[in-house]
Amino acid sequence: MTLIERVEAAIDSIRPYLQADGGDIRVVEVTEDWVVKVEMQGACGECPMSAMTLKAGVEDAIKHAMPEIKSVVAINPMTEALV
């Protein structure tokens, strides 16, 4: 299983909660220094609470499955301003 596939599998555990609110998430990149870059999509890309969702939900799920990950950051313009 590739690194991106492992990250996707971790995200799949919380994806139904994001989709229930009209959102989703896409993995863009895993950097050499173990930072996961994601794009918050749909309602999650526009929600003022997306920074909290990113840190409390997405990052926790990924780090639980892959402790080597240092952090998760959103590349969305609105989310970047909040994180």
DSSP file (Angstrom, degrees, kcal/mol; ACC not computed):
  #  RESIDUE AA STRUCTURE BP1 BP2  ACC     N-H-->O    O-->H-N    N-H-->O    O-->H-N    TCO  KAPPA ALPHA  PHI   PSI    X-CA   Y-CA   Z-CA
    1    1 A M              0   0    0      0, 0.0     5,-0.0     0, 0.0     2,-0.0   0.000 360.0 360.0 360.0 130.0    0.0    0.0    0.0
    2    2 A T     >  -     0   0    0      1,-0.1     4,-2.0     4,-0.0     5,-0.2  -0.233 360.0-106.4 -73.2 167.1    1.4    3.4   -1.0
    3    3 A L  H  > S+     0   0    0      1,-0.2     4,-2.1     2,-0.2     5,-0.2   0.915 121.6  49.4 -59.8 -45.5    1.7    6.3    1.4
    4    4 A I  H  > S+     0   0    0      1,-0.2     4,-2.9     2,-0.2    -1,-0.2   0.892 108.9  53.4 -63.4 -39.2   -1.2    8.1   -0.2
    5    5 A E  H  > S+     0   0    0      1,-0.2     4,-2.3     2,-0.2    -1,-0.2   0.878 107.9  50.8 -64.3 -36.8   -3.3    5.0    0.0
    6    6 A R  H  X S+     0   0    0     -4,-2.0     4,-1.7     2,-0.2    -1,-0.2   0.901 111.6  47.2 -66.1 -40.3   -2.6    4.7    3.7
    7    7 A V  H  X S+     0   0    0     -4,-2.1     4,-2.3     2,-0.2    -2,-0.2   0.927 111.6  51.0 -65.6 -44.3   -3.6    8.3    4.2
    8    8 A E  H  X S+     0   0    0     -4,-2.9     4,-2.4     1,-0.2    -2,-0.2   0.895 107.6  53.3 -59.6 -40.9   -6.8    7.8    2.1
    9    9 A A  H  X S+     0   0    0     -4,-2.3     4,-0.7     1,-0.2    -1,-0.2   0.894 109.2  48.8 -62.9 -39.5   -7.7    4.8    4.2
   10   10 A A  H >< S+     0   0    0     -4,-1.7     3,-0.8     1,-0.2     4,-0.4   0.907 112.1  48.5 -65.3 -41.5   -7.4    6.8    7.4
   11   11 A I  H >X S+     0   0    0     -4,-2.3     4,-1.8     1,-0.2     3,-1.8   0.854  99.8  66.8 -67.1 -34.3   -9.5    9.6    5.9
   12   12 A D  H 3< S+     0   0    0     -4,-2.4    -1,-0.2     1,-0.3    -2,-0.2   0.778  90.7  64.9 -58.5 -25.2  -12.1    7.0    4.8
   13   13 A S  T << S+     0   0    0     -3,-0.8    -1,-0.3    -4,-0.7    -2,-0.2   0.768 116.3  26.4 -69.6 -23.9  -12.8    6.3    8.5
   14   14 A I  T X> S+     0   0    0     -3,-1.8     4,-1.4    -4,-0.4     3,-1.2   0.503  94.6  96.5-113.4  -7.8  -14.2    9.9    8.9
   15   15 A R  H 3X S+     0   0    0     -4,-1.8     4,-2.9     1,-0.3     5,-0.3   0.856  77.5  60.6 -53.1 -41.1  -15.3   10.6    5.3
   16   16 A P  H 3> S+     0   0    0      0, 0.0     4,-1.8     0, 0.0    -1,-0.3   0.855 103.9  51.4 -58.2 -32.5  -19.0    9.7    6.0
   17   17 A Y  H <> S+     0   0    0     -3,-1.2     4,-0.7     2,-0.2    -2,-0.2   0.894 111.5  46.2 -70.5 -39.2  -19.1   12.5    8.6
   18   18 A L  H ><>S+     0   0    0     -4,-1.4     5,-2.6     1,-0.2     3,-0.8   0.925 113.8  48.5 -66.1 -44.3  -17.8   15.0    6.2
   19   19 A Q  H ><5S+     0   0    0     -4,-2.9     3,-1.7     1,-0.2    -2,-0.2   0.812 101.2  64.2 -67.7 -30.3  -20.1   13.9    3.5
   20   20 A A  H 3<5S+     0   0    0     -4,-1.8    -1,-0.2     1,-0.3    -2,-0.2   0.795 105.9  45.7 -63.1 -27.0  -23.1   14.0    5.8
   21   21 A D  T <<5S-     0   0    0     -3,-0.8    -1,-0.3    -4,-0.7    -2,-0.2   0.249 128.4 -97.5 -99.1  11.6  -22.6   17.7    6.1
   22   22 A G  T < 5S+     0   0    0     -3,-1.7    21,-2.5     1,-0.3    -3,-0.2   0.660  89.6 104.2  86.0  16.6  -22.1   18.2    2.3
   23   23 A G  E   < +A   42   0A   0     -5,-2.6    -1,-0.3    19,-0.3     2,-0.3  -0.576  40.4 179.0-120.2-176.5  -18.3   18.2    2.3
   24   24 A D  E     -A   41   0A   0     17,-1.5    17,-2.9    -2,-0.2     2,-0.3  -0.940  18.8-127.3-167.6-178.1  -15.4   15.9    1.5
   25   25 A I  E     -A   40   0A   0     -2,-0.3     2,-0.4    15,-0.2    15,-0.2  -0.996   9.5-159.0-146.9 145.8  -11.6   16.0    1.4
   26   26 A R  E     -A   39   0A   0     13,-2.1    13,-2.8    -2,-0.3     2,-0.5  -0.994  20.2-129.9-129.4 131.4   -9.0   15.2   -1.2
   27   27 A V  E     +A   38   0A   0     -2,-0.4    11,-0.2    11,-0.2     3,-0.1  -0.690  27.2 175.5 -78.6 125.6   -5.4   14.2   -0.5
   28   28 A V  E     -     0   0A   0      9,-3.0     2,-0.3    -2,-0.5    10,-0.2   0.831  58.2 -20.7 -96.3 -43.5   -3.1   16.4   -2.6
   29   29 A E  E     -A   37   0A   0      8,-1.7     8,-3.3   -25,-0.0     2,-0.5  -0.989  39.2-142.5-164.9 151.0    0.3   15.4   -1.4
   30   30 A V  E     -A   36   0A   0     -2,-0.3     6,-0.2     6,-0.2   -26,-0.1  -0.986  36.7-142.6-118.3 116.6    2.4   13.9    1.3
   31   31 A T    >   -     0   0    0      4,-2.8     3,-1.7    -2,-0.5     4,-0.1  -0.209  23.1-106.4 -78.1 168.1    5.7   15.8    1.6
   32   32 A E  T 3  S+     0   0    0      1,-0.3    -1,-0.1     2,-0.1    -2,-0.0   0.759 121.1  57.1 -63.9 -25.3    9.1   14.4    2.3
   33   33 A D  T 3  S-     0   0    0      2,-0.1    -1,-0.3    36,-0.0    37,-0.2   0.089 124.3-102.3 -96.8  24.5    8.9   15.9    5.8
   34   34 A W  S <  S+     0   0    0     -3,-1.7    36,-3.0     1,-0.2    37,-1.0   0.839  72.9 142.7  65.4  39.7    5.7   14.0    6.5
   35   35 A V  E     - b   0  71A   0     35,-0.2    -4,-2.8    34,-0.2     2,-0.6  -0.950  41.3-144.7-108.3 129.0    3.2   16.8    6.1
   36   36 A V  E     -Ab  30  72A   0     35,-2.7    37,-2.9    -2,-0.5     2,-0.5  -0.826   9.8-157.9 -94.7 125.3   -0.1   15.8    4.5
   37   37 A K  E     +Ab  29  73A   0     -8,-3.3    -9,-3.0    -2,-0.6    -8,-1.7  -0.905  18.4 177.3-103.9 128.5   -1.6   18.5    2.2
   38   38 A V  E     -Ab  27  74A   0     35,-2.6    37,-2.6    -2,-0.5     2,-0.5  -0.867  27.6-136.0-128.4 159.8   -5.4   18.2    1.7
   39   39 A E  E     -A   26   0A   0    -13,-2.8   -13,-2.1    -2,-0.3     2,-0.4  -0.979  18.8-142.8-116.0 119.1   -8.1   20.1   -0.1
   40   40 A M  E     -A   25   0A   0     -2,-0.5     2,-0.3   -15,-0.2   -15,-0.2  -0.682  28.5-162.0 -78.1 131.5  -11.3   20.5    1.8
   41   41 A Q  E >   -A   24   0A   0    -17,-2.9   -17,-1.5    -2,-0.4     3,-1.4  -0.741  40.2  -5.0-119.7 162.7  -14.2   20.2   -0.7
   42   42 A G  E >> S-A   23   0A   0      1,-0.3     3,-1.1    -2,-0.3     4,-0.6  -0.282 131.0  -7.1  60.1-138.0  -17.8   21.1   -0.9
   43   43 A A  H >> S+     0   0    0    -21,-2.5     4,-1.3     1,-0.3     3,-0.8   0.814 134.6  61.6 -60.3 -31.2  -19.3   22.5    2.3
   44   44 A C  H <4 S+     0   0    0     -3,-1.4    -1,-0.3     1,-0.2    -2,-0.2   0.802  98.7  56.3 -67.4 -28.3  -16.0   21.8    4.1
   45   45 A G  H <4 S+     0   0    0     -3,-1.1    -1,-0.2    -4,-0.3    33,-0.2   0.683 117.5  33.4 -75.6 -17.4  -14.1   24.1    1.8
   46   46 A E  H << S+     0   0    0     -3,-0.8    -2,-0.2    -4,-0.6    -1,-0.2   0.493  91.5 110.5-114.0  -8.3  -16.4   27.0    2.7
   47   47 A C    ><  -     0   0    0     -4,-1.3     3,-1.7    -5,-0.1     4,-0.2  -0.496  62.3-142.7 -77.4 133.8  -17.2   26.3    6.3
   48   48 A P  T 3  S+     0   0    0      0, 0.0     3,-0.4     0, 0.0     4,-0.2   0.684 103.6  56.4 -66.7 -15.3  -15.8   28.6    9.0
   49   49 A M  T 3> S+     0   0    0      1,-0.2     4,-2.3     2,-0.1     3,-0.5   0.375  75.7 100.9 -93.6   3.8  -15.4   25.5   11.2
   50   50 A S  H <> S+     0   0    0     -3,-1.7     4,-2.7     1,-0.2    -1,-0.2   0.820  75.5  58.3 -63.0 -30.5  -13.2   23.7    8.7
   51   51 A A  H  > S+     0   0    0     -3,-0.4     4,-2.1    -4,-0.2    -1,-0.2   0.906 109.2  44.9 -64.1 -39.7  -10.0   24.6   10.5
   52   52 A M  H  >>S+     0   0    0     -3,-0.5     4,-3.0     2,-0.2     5,-0.5   0.905 112.8  50.7 -69.7 -40.9  -11.3   22.8   13.6
   53   53 A T  I  X>S+     0   0    0     -4,-2.3     5,-2.1     1,-0.2     4,-1.8   0.910 110.4  51.5 -59.8 -42.1  -12.6   19.9   11.5
   54   54 A L  I  <>S+     0   0    0     -4,-2.7     5,-3.1     3,-0.2     6,-0.2   0.940 119.7  32.5 -61.5 -49.3   -9.1   19.6    9.9
   55   55 A K  I  <>S+     0   0    0     -4,-2.1     5,-0.6     3,-0.2    -2,-0.2   0.934 126.7  37.3 -77.0 -47.3   -7.2   19.6   13.2
   56   56 A A  I  <5S+     0   0    0     -4,-3.0    -3,-0.2    -5,-0.2    -2,-0.2   0.783 133.3  18.6 -80.4 -27.1   -9.6   17.8   15.5
   57   57 A G  I  X<S+     0   0    0     -4,-1.8     4,-2.2    -5,-0.5    -3,-0.2   0.844 128.3  33.9-106.9 -63.9  -11.0   15.2   13.0
   58   58 A V  I  ><S+     0   0    0     -5,-2.1     4,-2.4     2,-0.2     5,-0.2   0.946 121.2  44.6 -65.6 -52.2   -8.8   14.8    9.9
   59   59 A E  I  ><S+     0   0    0     -5,-3.1     4,-2.9    -6,-0.2     5,-0.3   0.909 114.1  50.6 -62.6 -41.8   -5.4   15.2   11.5
   60   60 A D  H  ><S+     0   0    0     -5,-0.6     4,-2.2    -6,-0.2    -1,-0.2   0.920 111.1  48.4 -61.4 -43.7   -6.3   13.0   14.5
   61   61 A A  H  X S+     0   0    0     -4,-2.2     4,-1.6     2,-0.2    -1,-0.2   0.911 114.8  45.0 -64.0 -42.0   -7.6   10.2   12.3
   62   62 A I  H  X S+     0   0    0     -4,-2.4     4,-2.6     1,-0.2    -2,-0.2   0.930 114.2  47.6 -68.5 -45.1   -4.5   10.3   10.1
   63   63 A K  H  < S+     0   0    0     -4,-2.9    -1,-0.2     1,-0.2    -2,-0.2   0.836 108.4  56.0 -66.9 -31.3   -2.0   10.5   13.0
   64   64 A H  H  < S+     0   0    0     -4,-2.2    -1,-0.2    -5,-0.3    -2,-0.2   0.913 116.5  36.1 -64.5 -41.4   -3.8    7.7   14.7
   65   65 A A  H  < S+     0   0    0     -4,-1.6    -2,-0.2     1,-0.3    -1,-0.2   0.789 133.9  26.1 -79.8 -29.3   -3.3    5.5   11.7
   66   66 A M    ><  -     0   0    0     -4,-2.6     3,-2.2    -5,-0.2    -1,-0.3  -0.715  62.9-178.4-138.9  83.0    0.1    6.9   10.8
   67   67 A P  T 3  S+     0   0    0      0, 0.0    -1,-0.1     0, 0.0    -4,-0.1   0.696  78.2  72.2 -58.9 -19.5    2.0    8.3   13.8
   68   68 A E  T 3  S+     0   0    0     -5,-0.0     2,-0.3     2,-0.0    -5,-0.1   0.673  73.1 103.3 -71.2 -15.3    4.9    9.3   11.5
   69   69 A I    <   -     0   0    0     -3,-2.2   -34,-0.2    -7,-0.2   -35,-0.1  -0.525  56.1-163.9 -70.4 130.4    2.8   12.1   10.0
   70   70 A K        -     0   0    0    -36,-3.0     2,-0.3     1,-0.3   -35,-0.2   0.889  61.1 -25.4 -83.4 -43.4    3.8   15.5   11.5
   71   71 A S  E     -b   35   0A   0    -37,-1.0   -35,-2.7     2,-0.0     2,-0.4  -0.984  49.2-127.1-163.2 168.0    0.8   17.6   10.5
   72   72 A V  E     -b   36   0A   0     -2,-0.3     2,-0.4   -37,-0.2   -35,-0.2  -0.996  27.8-175.8-125.5 128.0   -2.1   18.0    8.1
   73   73 A V  E     -b   37   0A   0    -37,-2.9   -35,-2.6    -2,-0.4     2,-0.3  -0.947  20.0-131.5-126.7 146.6   -2.6   21.3    6.3
   74   74 A A  E     -b   38   0A   0     -2,-0.4   -35,-0.2   -37,-0.2     9,-0.1  -0.745   4.1-159.4 -94.0 142.5   -5.3   22.5    4.0
   75   75 A I        +     0   0    0    -37,-2.6   -36,-0.2    -2,-0.3    -1,-0.1   0.437  56.6 116.5 -98.6  -0.6   -4.4   24.2    0.7
   76   76 A N  S  > S-     0   0    0    -38,-0.4     4,-2.9     1,-0.1     5,-0.2  -0.445  71.0-129.2 -66.0 138.6   -7.8   25.9    0.4
   77   77 A P  H  > S+     0   0    0      0, 0.0     4,-1.4     0, 0.0    -1,-0.1   0.911 106.7  44.0 -56.8 -44.9   -7.5   29.6    0.5
   78   78 A M  H  > S+     0   0    0    -33,-0.2     4,-0.8     1,-0.2     3,-0.1   0.923 116.4  46.0 -68.0 -42.9  -10.2   30.1    3.2
   79   79 A T  H >> S+     0   0    0    -34,-0.2     4,-1.8     1,-0.2     3,-0.7   0.878 107.0  58.0 -68.5 -38.0   -8.9   27.2    5.3
   80   80 A E  H 3< S+     0   0    0     -4,-2.9    -1,-0.2     1,-0.3    -2,-0.2   0.875 103.7  53.7 -59.5 -36.6   -5.3   28.3    5.0
   81   81 A A  H 3< S+     0   0    0     -4,-1.4    -1,-0.3    -5,-0.2    -2,-0.2   0.786 113.0  43.7 -67.8 -26.0   -6.3   31.7    6.5
   82   82 A L  H <<        0   0    0     -4,-0.8    -2,-0.2    -3,-0.7    -1,-0.2   0.726 360.0 360.0 -91.9 -24.0   -7.9   29.9    9.5
   83   83 A V     <        0   0    0     -4,-1.8    -1,-0.2    -9,-0.1    -2,-0.1   0.474 360.0 360.0 -84.7 360.0   -5.2   27.3   10.2
